Every structure is written in structure tokens, then in C-alpha cells.
Amino acid sequence: MSIAPATDVALAYVMIEENLYDKELLDRYFIGFSREALPLDAPKNASYMDYVLGTRYDNTPKTPK
């Protein structure tokens, strides 16, 4: 079974909320996944996690609902 189109962000939300990801690996290899992995000149709260959790842009958590 594969992930349905446009549901990857909802899956990321669940993985972040339930701590089902390897933060060290993502921070090391994916620039901007978390706030700690943002470039120095990036805007505050501009990480992928901020987007998924709704703490930036539209203030809407990207939940499966």
C-alpha cells in the first residue's frame, strides 16, 4: 500500500507528534527540517516542522483530519 496523493504532510504530522522519526539523521542531512537545522539567515519558524505543525504560514496544523 502506498501513501495517497497529498497525504504526505499529514503522515509527517503524525510522525513528528508521535516522535516516530530520527531527528539526528534529519537534522544532519536535511537542511531546514527543524529549527536547529535552519541556515543562519533563514526566517525564524521557517522549518518544515513549523509548517507541518502549523507554527508558521497559516497557523493550521496539517493533521490527518
Contacts in CASP RR format, 6 or more apart in sequence:
PFRMAT RR
TARGET T0000
AUTHOR 0000-0000-0000
METHOD contacts of the structure
MODEL  1
MSIAPATDVALAYVMIEENLYDKELLDRYFIGFSREALPLDAPKNASYMD
YVLGTRYDNTPKTPK
3 11 0 8 1.000
7 64 0 8 1.000
9 51 0 8 1.000
9 52 0 8 1.000
9 62 0 8 1.000
10 62 0 8 1.000
10 63 0 8 1.000
10 64 0 8 1.000
11 64 0 8 1.000
12 48 0 8 1.000
12 52 0 8 1.000
12 62 0 8 1.000
13 52 0 8 1.000
13 53 0 8 1.000
13 61 0 8 1.000
13 62 0 8 1.000
13 63 0 8 1.000
13 64 0 8 1.000
14 20 0 8 1.000
14 64 0 8 1.000
15 21 0 8 1.000
16 49 0 8 1.000
16 52 0 8 1.000
16 53 0 8 1.000
17 53 0 8 1.000
23 34 0 8 1.000
26 33 0 8 1.000
26 34 0 8 1.000
26 37 0 8 1.000
27 33 0 8 1.000
27 34 0 8 1.000
27 36 0 8 1.000
27 37 0 8 1.000
28 37 0 8 1.000
30 37 0 8 1.000
30 48 0 8 1.000
31 37 0 8 1.000
31 38 0 8 1.000
31 39 0 8 1.000
32 38 0 8 1.000
32 39 0 8 1.000
32 42 0 8 1.000
32 46 0 8 1.000
32 47 0 8 1.000
32 48 0 8 1.000
33 47 0 8 1.000
33 48 0 8 1.000
33 49 0 8 1.000
34 47 0 8 1.000
34 48 0 8 1.000
34 49 0 8 1.000
35 44 0 8 1.000
35 45 0 8 1.000
35 47 0 8 1.000
35 49 0 8 1.000
35 50 0 8 1.000
37 47 0 8 1.000
38 46 0 8 1.000
38 47 0 8 1.000
45 55 0 8 1.000
45 56 0 8 1.000
46 56 0 8 1.000
47 56 0 8 1.000
49 55 0 8 1.000
50 56 0 8 1.000
50 57 0 8 1.000
51 57 0 8 1.000
51 62 0 8 1.000
52 61 0 8 1.000
52 62 0 8 1.000
53 61 0 8 1.000
53 62 0 8 1.000
54 60 0 8 1.000
54 61 0 8 1.000
54 62 0 8 1.000
END
